[in-house]
């Protein structure tokens, strides 16, 4: 149904529920309405924004009856920026809502229910995001450059001054970053900036607070003057600057010229993992440490066991597992990550971890590791889950599976397969607040025969 020619007259709405994307749910003339900025139990004045066949959309312009769970958002840009949609909801209620999303997905999509719901994991709710992508846009009408995440309307870049969820090394410098870009000749040629933060290295006084790297994507060559401005900014703020004129392989250091050593520490396992500026790492360091501890607890590894870690990345789970067992095999689709996982094993003195590169969404019939015996399996797939992978795995001898998920829908689908098609029991499941103040649901599940 067309979104045009529908009434934009504000209306009063009673909010009954919270949607999976953090909007309040009301009903109007029997039709669901998703109301941004509203919470369950509230009565609001809602401004219609879009009409669809099966639901409508609106924004709360006034809260008439306030939920006791409503809090004052810390960020001045809340409501404009789409980076966080739950800052107005108390932290403990955010995690409860995410847990409901997980359980509802398991029941509705997978038609399974966990025998035990794990206590939710939470860590520092502010200044936690150590990796991300900022959009950049020079807006002629405003006469300046904007740097930030997207607005709720993704066509626009939010006009940020700072971000409370990004690590302070970046979050407090967004306004300065935008002002610097605005002085560049090529300010219209920079569509995005990737940021990533590594832990401080022992004995490195220059980077006592960690190493922060920015990767500037540019679609036209930058002038020598612009390169000089970027270098001056990097020196003034203690940053490393990389340029990306093309694909991932085009990334190269601008300042320092030799680049910087990026790594994060897992001190509980006596590990330091090196990575490159565009590599995938878990964005929340505190939650990552808790997640690894929980995954190991659920795996319950024994010294004589062999464990398979699929979608292993840099070895985030693989190398801590290696500290506990006879041998671990890690498999990842990105050959660059596999190379760095091998290097990380070597630099940490680990000889009982083997790594393979393989497309885990295609046929695995000829992979050298597929026929090897394993006692347990750890999965940490992308949002799409492991639908193509699971039917190919020799699961008959694997008694325990720990599944780490960044999308409850794909986890629920795969849980249904493991329970009904492969004879596992869903022993436990729970949520981990990897992205506080967002509607993103990270979860973990334990399957046993």
C-alpha positions as CSV (number, residue, x, y, z in Angstrom):
1,X,0.0,0.0,0.0
2,X,1.3,3.4,-0.8
3,X,2.7,5.6,2.0
4,X,1.1,8.6,0.4
5,X,-2.2,10.2,1.2
6,X,-2.6,9.0,4.7
7,X,-3.5,11.1,7.7
8,X,-0.6,12.7,9.5
9,X,-2.9,13.9,12.3
10,X,-1.4,13.2,15.7
11,X,-3.3,10.6,17.8
12,X,-3.2,9.3,21.4
13,X,-1.8,5.8,21.8
14,X,-1.4,3.3,24.6
15,X,1.8,1.3,24.4
16,X,1.5,-2.4,25.1
17,X,4.8,-3.9,24.1
18,X,8.4,-3.2,22.9
19,X,9.3,-4.4,19.3
20,X,12.5,-6.2,18.4
21,X,14.0,-2.9,17.1
22,X,13.2,-0.9,20.3
23,X,10.0,0.8,19.3
24,X,6.8,0.9,21.4
25,X,3.9,-1.2,20.0
26,X,0.3,0.2,20.0
27,X,-2.8,-0.8,18.2
28,X,-5.0,1.6,16.3
29,X,-8.3,0.4,14.7
30,X,-6.9,-3.1,15.1
31,X,-3.7,-2.4,13.3
32,X,-0.2,-2.5,14.9
33,X,1.6,0.8,15.1
34,X,5.3,1.0,15.9
35,X,6.0,4.2,17.9
36,X,9.6,5.4,18.1
37,X,10.5,6.8,21.5
38,X,7.7,5.2,23.4
39,X,7.8,2.5,26.1
40,X,5.4,-0.2,27.3
41,X,2.9,1.1,29.8
42,X,3.0,4.7,28.5
43,X,0.3,6.8,26.9
44,X,1.7,9.1,24.3
45,X,0.8,11.5,21.5
46,X,2.1,9.9,18.4
47,X,2.9,11.6,15.1
48,X,2.3,9.2,12.1
49,X,5.3,8.9,9.8
50,X,4.5,5.9,7.5
51,X,1.7,3.6,6.5
52,X,2.0,0.0,5.4
53,X,-0.4,-2.8,4.6
54,X,0.0,-4.6,7.9
55,X,1.4,-1.9,10.2
56,X,1.9,1.8,10.6
57,X,4.8,3.8,12.0
58,X,4.9,6.9,14.2
59,X,7.0,8.9,16.6
60,X,6.1,9.9,20.1
61,X,5.9,13.7,20.4
62,X,4.6,13.8,23.9
63,X,4.5,11.3,26.8
64,X,1.3,11.7,28.8
65,X,1.8,8.8,31.2
66,X,5.4,8.1,31.9
67,X,6.7,4.6,32.4
68,X,8.7,4.1,35.7
69,X,11.3,2.4,33.5
70,X,12.0,5.6,31.5
71,X,15.3,7.3,32.2
72,X,16.9,10.5,30.9
73,X,19.1,9.7,27.8
74,X,22.8,10.6,28.4
75,X,23.4,11.5,24.8
76,X,22.2,14.9,23.5
77,X,21.6,13.3,20.1
78,X,19.2,10.7,21.2
79,X,16.1,10.6,19.0
80,X,18.1,11.9,16.0
81,X,20.9,9.4,15.7
82,X,19.9,5.8,15.0
83,X,23.1,4.4,16.7
84,X,21.2,3.9,20.0
85,X,17.4,3.5,20.3
86,X,17.0,2.4,23.9
87,X,18.8,5.1,25.9
88,X,15.5,6.1,27.4
89,X,14.9,2.7,28.9
90,X,16.6,1.7,32.2
91,X,19.7,-0.6,31.6
92,X,18.2,-3.6,33.5
93,X,15.0,-3.3,31.5
94,X,16.9,-3.2,28.2
95,X,18.5,-6.6,28.9
96,X,15.1,-8.0,30.0
97,X,13.6,-6.9,26.7
98,X,16.5,-8.5,24.8
99,X,16.0,-11.7,26.7
100,X,12.3,-11.7,25.7
101,X,13.2,-11.2,22.1
102,X,15.6,-14.3,22.3
103,X,13.0,-16.6,24.0
104,X,10.2,-15.4,21.7
105,X,12.4,-16.1,18.6
106,X,13.3,-19.6,19.8
107,X,9.7,-20.4,20.4
108,X,8.2,-18.8,17.3
109,X,10.9,-19.6,14.7
110,X,12.7,-22.7,16.1
111,X,9.7,-24.1,18.1
112,X,12.1,-24.9,20.9
113,X,12.5,-23.7,24.5
114,X,15.7,-23.8,26.6
115,X,15.6,-26.0,29.7
116,X,17.5,-23.2,31.5
117,X,17.7,-19.5,30.9
118,X,21.2,-18.2,31.6
119,X,21.6,-15.0,33.7
120,X,22.2,-12.1,31.3
121,X,25.7,-10.9,30.9
122,X,26.3,-7.1,31.1
123,X,29.5,-4.9,31.2
124,X,30.2,-1.2,31.1
125,X,27.3,0.5,29.3
126,X,29.1,3.6,28.1
127,X,32.2,4.3,26.1
128,X,32.5,0.6,25.1
129,X,32.4,0.6,21.3
130,X,36.0,0.1,20.2
131,X,35.2,-0.6,16.5
132,X,32.8,1.0,14.1
133,X,32.1,3.0,11.0
134,X,31.3,6.7,10.9
135,X,29.5,8.2,7.9
136,X,30.9,11.5,6.5
137,X,28.9,14.0,4.4
138,X,29.5,17.6,3.4
139,X,26.1,19.3,3.5
140,X,26.1,22.3,1.2
141,X,23.0,23.8,2.8
142,X,24.6,23.7,6.2
143,X,27.9,24.8,4.8
144,X,29.9,22.2,6.8
145,X,30.8,18.5,7.1
146,X,28.8,16.1,9.3
147,X,30.5,13.1,10.9
148,X,28.4,10.5,12.7
149,X,26.1,7.5,12.5
150,X,23.0,7.6,10.3
151,X,19.8,9.2,11.4
152,X,16.6,7.1,11.7
153,X,16.1,8.1,8.1
154,X,19.2,6.4,6.7
155,X,19.5,8.9,3.9
156,X,20.9,11.4,6.4
157,X,24.0,11.6,8.6
158,X,23.3,12.6,12.2
159,X,25.0,15.8,13.1
160,X,27.0,14.6,16.1
161,X,29.2,16.5,18.5
162,X,30.2,13.5,20.5
163,X,29.1,9.9,21.1
164,X,28.7,8.4,24.5
165,X,28.9,4.8,23.5
166,X,32.0,5.0,21.4
167,X,35.4,4.8,23.3
168,X,36.3,8.3,24.5
169,X,39.4,8.5,22.2
170,X,36.9,8.8,19.3
171,X,33.6,9.7,21.0
172,X,34.8,12.9,22.4
173,X,36.6,14.0,19.2
174,X,33.8,13.7,16.6
175,X,33.2,17.5,16.5
176,X,37.0,18.1,16.1
177,X,37.1,15.4,13.4
178,X,34.3,17.0,11.4
179,X,35.9,20.4,11.7
180,X,39.2,19.1,10.4
181,X,37.6,17.3,7.5
182,X,35.8,20.5,6.6
183,X,39.1,22.2,5.9
184,X,40.2,19.5,3.4
185,X,40.1,20.1,-0.4
186,X,38.7,16.6,-0.7
187,X,36.0,16.9,2.0
188,X,33.4,15.8,-0.5
189,X,35.4,12.7,-1.5
190,X,35.4,11.0,2.0
191,X,32.2,9.0,2.6
192,X,33.2,7.1,5.7
193,X,35.8,6.6,8.5
194,X,36.4,3.3,10.2
195,X,37.7,3.4,13.7
196,X,39.3,0.7,15.8
197,X,41.1,0.7,19.1
198,X,43.8,-1.6,20.4
199,X,44.9,-2.1,24.0
200,X,48.0,-0.4,25.4
201,X,51.1,-2.4,24.9
202,X,53.3,-3.1,27.9
203,X,56.1,-0.4,28.1
204,X,54.6,1.8,25.4
205,X,54.3,5.2,27.2
206,X,53.1,6.9,24.0
207,X,49.9,4.9,23.9
208,X,49.2,4.3,27.6
209,X,45.4,4.6,26.9
210,X,45.6,2.3,23.9
211,X,46.2,2.7,20.2
212,X,43.4,4.3,18.1
213,X,43.4,4.0,14.3
214,X,41.2,5.7,11.8
215,X,40.8,4.5,8.2
216,X,39.7,7.2,5.8
217,X,37.8,5.9,2.8
218,X,38.3,8.4,-0.1
219,X,37.0,8.0,-3.7
220,X,39.5,10.5,-5.2
221,X,43.2,10.9,-4.6
222,X,43.9,13.3,-1.7
223,X,46.1,16.3,-2.3
224,X,49.5,16.7,-0.5
225,X,47.9,19.5,1.5
226,X,45.1,17.3,2.7
227,X,47.5,14.5,3.6
228,X,49.4,17.1,5.7
229,X,46.3,18.2,7.5
230,X,45.5,14.6,8.3
231,X,49.0,14.0,9.7
232,X,48.9,17.1,11.8
233,X,45.5,16.0,13.2
234,X,46.9,12.6,14.0
235,X,49.9,14.0,15.8
236,X,47.8,16.5,17.8
237,X,45.4,13.8,19.0
238,X,47.7,10.8,19.3
239,X,46.0,8.9,16.5
240,X,47.1,6.6,13.7
241,X,45.7,7.4,10.3
242,X,45.2,5.0,7.4
243,X,43.9,5.7,3.9
244,X,41.7,3.5,1.8
245,X,41.4,4.6,-1.8
246,X,39.9,1.4,-3.1
247,X,39.1,-2.1,-1.7
248,X,40.2,-3.6,1.5
249,X,43.6,-4.4,0.0
250,X,44.3,-0.7,-0.7
251,X,44.5,0.2,3.0
252,X,47.9,1.8,3.8
253,X,49.3,3.8,6.7
254,X,49.6,7.6,6.4
255,X,50.8,8.3,9.9
256,X,52.9,6.9,11.4
257,X,54.3,5.9,8.1
258,X,55.1,2.4,9.3
259,X,51.7,2.0,10.8
260,X,51.0,0.9,14.3
261,X,50.8,-2.5,16.1
262,X,47.2,-3.1,17.0
263,X,46.3,-5.9,19.5
264,X,43.9,-6.7,22.3
265,X,44.7,-8.5,25.5
266,X,42.9,-11.5,27.1
267,X,44.8,-11.5,30.4
268,X,42.8,-14.3,32.0
269,X,44.2,-16.6,29.3
270,X,47.7,-15.0,29.0
271,X,47.0,-13.9,25.4
272,X,47.5,-10.9,23.2
273,X,45.9,-11.0,19.8
274,X,47.2,-8.8,17.0
275,X,44.8,-7.5,14.3
276,X,44.7,-5.1,11.3
277,X,42.7,-1.9,11.0
278,X,39.7,-3.4,9.1
279,X,39.7,-6.8,10.9
280,X,36.6,-8.0,12.7
281,X,37.0,-7.9,16.5
282,X,34.3,-7.9,19.2
283,X,33.4,-4.3,19.7
284,X,32.9,-4.5,23.5
285,X,36.1,-5.5,25.3
286,X,34.6,-6.0,28.7
287,X,31.7,-8.1,27.3
288,X,34.1,-10.1,25.1
289,X,36.1,-11.2,28.2
290,X,32.8,-12.3,29.9
291,X,31.6,-14.0,26.8
292,X,34.7,-16.1,26.4
293,X,34.5,-17.1,30.1
294,X,30.9,-18.2,29.7
295,X,31.6,-20.1,26.4
296,X,34.4,-22.0,28.1
297,X,32.2,-22.7,31.1
298,X,29.5,-24.1,28.8
299,X,31.9,-26.1,26.7
300,X,33.4,-27.6,29.9
301,X,36.6,-28.6,28.0
302,X,38.7,-31.5,29.3
303,X,42.5,-31.8,28.9
304,X,42.3,-34.8,26.5
305,X,39.6,-33.3,24.2
306,X,39.6,-32.0,20.6
307,X,37.3,-29.1,19.9
308,X,36.2,-27.5,16.5
309,X,35.8,-23.7,16.4
310,X,33.9,-22.6,13.3
311,X,33.9,-18.9,12.2
312,X,37.0,-18.5,14.4
313,X,38.2,-15.1,13.1
314,X,41.5,-14.1,14.7
315,X,41.2,-16.9,17.3
316,X,39.2,-15.0,19.9
317,X,37.7,-18.3,21.2
318,X,40.2,-20.7,19.6
319,X,43.3,-19.6,21.5
320,X,41.7,-19.5,25.0
321,X,40.3,-23.0,24.3
322,X,43.8,-24.2,23.3
323,X,45.0,-23.3,26.7
324,X,42.6,-26.0,28.1
325,X,42.6,-29.0,25.8
326,X,44.7,-31.4,23.7
327,X,44.0,-29.7,20.3
328,X,41.6,-27.2,18.8
329,X,40.9,-26.6,15.1
330,X,39.7,-23.2,13.9
331,X,38.0,-22.6,10.6
332,X,37.3,-19.2,9.1
333,X,36.2,-17.9,5.6
334,X,38.5,-14.8,5.6
335,X,42.0,-16.0,4.6
336,X,43.6,-12.9,6.1
337,X,42.0,-13.6,9.5
338,X,43.2,-17.2,9.3
339,X,46.8,-16.0,8.6
340,X,46.6,-13.7,11.6
341,X,45.1,-16.4,13.8
342,X,48.1,-18.6,13.0
343,X,50.4,-15.7,13.8
344,X,48.6,-15.1,17.0
345,X,49.0,-18.8,18.0
346,X,52.7,-18.6,17.3
347,X,53.3,-15.3,19.1
348,X,51.5,-16.7,22.2
349,X,53.5,-19.9,22.2
350,X,50.5,-22.1,21.3
351,X,51.3,-25.2,19.2
352,X,48.0,-27.2,19.7
353,X,45.8,-24.9,17.5
354,X,45.4,-25.5,13.7
355,X,43.7,-23.1,11.4
356,X,42.0,-23.5,8.0
357,X,40.5,-21.1,5.5
358,X,37.1,-22.4,4.1
359,X,33.9,-21.0,2.9
360,X,31.5,-22.3,5.5
361,X,28.4,-21.4,3.5
362,X,29.4,-23.8,0.6
363,X,30.3,-27.5,0.2
364,X,32.8,-28.8,2.8
365,X,33.1,-32.3,1.4
366,X,36.8,-32.0,0.5
367,X,38.0,-30.0,3.5
368,X,40.8,-31.8,5.3
369,X,39.3,-31.2,8.8
370,X,35.7,-32.3,8.1
371,X,36.3,-36.0,8.8
372,X,38.4,-35.5,11.9
373,X,36.9,-36.6,15.3
374,X,35.9,-33.8,17.7
375,X,34.4,-33.9,21.2
376,X,32.7,-30.5,21.1
377,X,31.9,-27.7,18.7
378,X,31.8,-23.9,19.1
379,X,30.0,-21.8,16.5
380,X,30.1,-18.0,16.2
381,X,28.5,-17.3,12.8
382,X,27.5,-14.0,11.1
383,X,23.9,-12.7,11.2
384,X,22.9,-15.3,8.6
385,X,23.7,-18.1,10.9
386,X,24.8,-21.6,10.1
387,X,22.0,-23.0,8.0
388,X,24.2,-24.3,5.1
389,X,26.9,-25.5,7.4
390,X,25.1,-27.6,10.0
391,X,23.7,-30.4,7.7
392,X,27.3,-31.0,6.5
393,X,28.9,-31.5,9.9
394,X,29.6,-35.0,11.3
395,X,27.7,-34.3,14.5
396,X,27.1,-37.9,15.6
397,X,30.2,-38.0,17.8
398,X,29.9,-34.4,19.0
399,X,28.1,-34.4,22.3
400,X,28.2,-30.6,23.1
401,X,27.7,-27.5,20.9
402,X,28.1,-23.9,22.1
403,X,26.5,-21.5,19.7
404,X,27.3,-17.8,19.9
405,X,24.8,-15.7,17.9
406,X,24.5,-12.1,16.8
407,X,21.0,-12.6,15.5
408,X,18.3,-14.4,17.5
409,X,16.3,-15.3,14.4
410,X,19.0,-17.3,12.7
411,X,19.9,-18.9,16.1
412,X,16.3,-19.9,16.5
413,X,16.1,-21.4,13.1
414,X,19.4,-23.4,13.6
415,X,18.3,-24.5,17.1
416,X,15.2,-26.0,15.5
417,X,17.3,-28.0,13.1
418,X,19.7,-29.2,15.8
419,X,16.8,-30.3,18.1
420,X,14.5,-31.9,15.6
421,X,16.9,-33.1,12.9
422,X,20.0,-34.0,14.9
423,X,18.6,-35.1,18.3
424,X,20.1,-32.4,20.5
425,X,18.5,-30.8,23.6
426,X,18.6,-27.1,24.0
427,X,20.0,-27.2,27.5
428,X,20.5,-23.4,28.1
429,X,20.3,-20.0,26.4
430,X,20.8,-16.4,27.4
431,X,21.6,-13.0,26.2
432,X,24.8,-10.9,26.4
433,X,24.6,-7.1,26.2
434,X,27.3,-6.6,23.6
435,X,25.7,-3.4,22.4
436,X,24.1,-1.5,25.3
437,X,21.4,1.0,24.4
438,X,20.9,-0.5,21.0
439,X,18.3,-3.1,20.1
440,X,21.0,-5.6,19.0
441,X,20.7,-9.0,20.6
442,X,23.8,-11.1,21.2
443,X,23.1,-14.5,22.7
444,X,24.6,-17.9,23.5
445,X,23.1,-21.4,23.6
446,X,24.2,-24.8,24.8
447,X,23.1,-27.9,23.0
448,X,23.8,-31.5,24.3
449,X,22.8,-34.9,23.2
